Amino acid sequence: MTHTKRTEDAGQADGGAVGKGGRRIPLLLAIAGFAYALDLCSKLFVVEKLEYHAPVPVLGTWLELRVMRNSGAAFGMGGAMTFVFTLIAVAVAVAIVRLARKLHSLPWAIALGLLLGGALGNLTDRLFRAPGGLRGAVVDFLAVRGFSVMNFADCAIVCGGVLIVYCSFRGWELGNAGAKSGEVPAEAAQS
């Protein structure tokens, strides 16, 4: 087995192909679309079926479905800053779209897809739910005892954020998950 082949195998085991490989934009969009659709459909369901009703136990009192409207950020903080959170969600979505042009890494595509889908899910609430005008309250319904009430968009954002930290910790780059920062891919080193 040649040095190049071993390096490519190691790069793929570390989260992506060595070198540029194919762009991962379709994967990013598929994950973002799935996260967004799951969030949107779940919110439509719980608002129609569960709002103004008693909480529904899922795992006893550890996890319940309890519909709440949140005009703030995580944990209900910053309720008076709804407009700012709307602008942040728009900025995140724009930044991810711009980063996607350089995206060749599988783990980064998953992370950014989750982040984009979650941001769009909560942004939809901010735009279209009462009171409207970029100040809408986000629908939260997954109540974890002693922790928080959240939704699937929040879960996608947290999972995407954790994966981004992991990718960064490993030194994986957007354009090449298998190479650490500053490393030259085997193909470039041989030319």
Secondary structure in CASP SS format (residue, H / E / C, confidence):
PFRMAT SS
TARGET T0000
AUTHOR 0000-0000-0000
METHOD secondary structure of the structure
MODEL  1
M C 1.00
T C 1.00
H H 1.00
T H 1.00
K H 1.00
R H 1.00
T H 1.00
E H 1.00
D H 1.00
A H 1.00
G H 1.00
Q H 1.00
A H 1.00
D C 1.00
G C 1.00
G C 1.00
A C 1.00
V C 1.00
G C 1.00
K C 1.00
G C 1.00
G C 1.00
R C 1.00
R C 1.00
I H 1.00
P H 1.00
L H 1.00
L H 1.00
L H 1.00
A H 1.00
I H 1.00
A H 1.00
G H 1.00
F H 1.00
A H 1.00
Y H 1.00
A H 1.00
L H 1.00
D H 1.00
L H 1.00
C H 1.00
S H 1.00
K H 1.00
L H 1.00
F H 1.00
V H 1.00
V H 1.00
E H 1.00
K H 1.00
L C 1.00
E C 1.00
Y C 1.00
H C 1.00
A C 1.00
P C 1.00
V E 1.00
P E 1.00
V E 1.00
L E 1.00
G C 1.00
T C 1.00
W C 1.00
L E 1.00
E E 1.00
L E 1.00
R E 1.00
V E 1.00
M E 1.00
R E 1.00
N E 1.00
S C 1.00
G C 1.00
A C 1.00
A H 1.00
F H 1.00
G H 1.00
M C 1.00
G C 1.00
G H 1.00
A H 1.00
M H 1.00
T H 1.00
F H 1.00
V H 1.00
F H 1.00
T H 1.00
L H 1.00
I H 1.00
A H 1.00
V H 1.00
A H 1.00
V H 1.00
A H 1.00
V H 1.00
A H 1.00
I H 1.00
V H 1.00
R H 1.00
L H 1.00
A H 1.00
R H 1.00
K H 1.00
L C 1.00
H C 1.00
S C 1.00
L H 1.00
P H 1.00
W H 1.00
A H 1.00
I H 1.00
A H 1.00
L H 1.00
G H 1.00
L H 1.00
L H 1.00
L H 1.00
G H 1.00
G H 1.00
A H 1.00
L H 1.00
G H 1.00
N H 1.00
L H 1.00
T H 1.00
D H 1.00
R H 1.00
L H 1.00
F H 1.00
R C 1.00
A C 1.00
P C 1.00
G C 1.00
G C 1.00
L C 1.00
R C 1.00
G C 1.00
A C 1.00
V E 1.00
V E 1.00
D E 1.00
F E 1.00
L E 1.00
A E 1.00
V E 1.00
R C 1.00
G C 1.00
F C 1.00
S E 1.00
V E 1.00
M E 1.00
N C 1.00
F H 1.00
A H 1.00
D H 1.00
C H 1.00
A H 1.00
I H 1.00
V H 1.00
C H 1.00
G H 1.00
G H 1.00
V H 1.00
L H 1.00
I H 1.00
V H 1.00
Y H 1.00
C H 1.00
S H 1.00
F H 1.00
R H 1.00
G C 1.00
W C 1.00
E E 1.00
L C 1.00
G C 1.00
N E 1.00
A C 1.00
G C 1.00
A C 1.00
K C 1.00
S C 1.00
G C 1.00
E C 1.00
V C 1.00
P C 1.00
A H 1.00
E H 1.00
A H 1.00
A H 1.00
Q H 1.00
S C 1.00
END
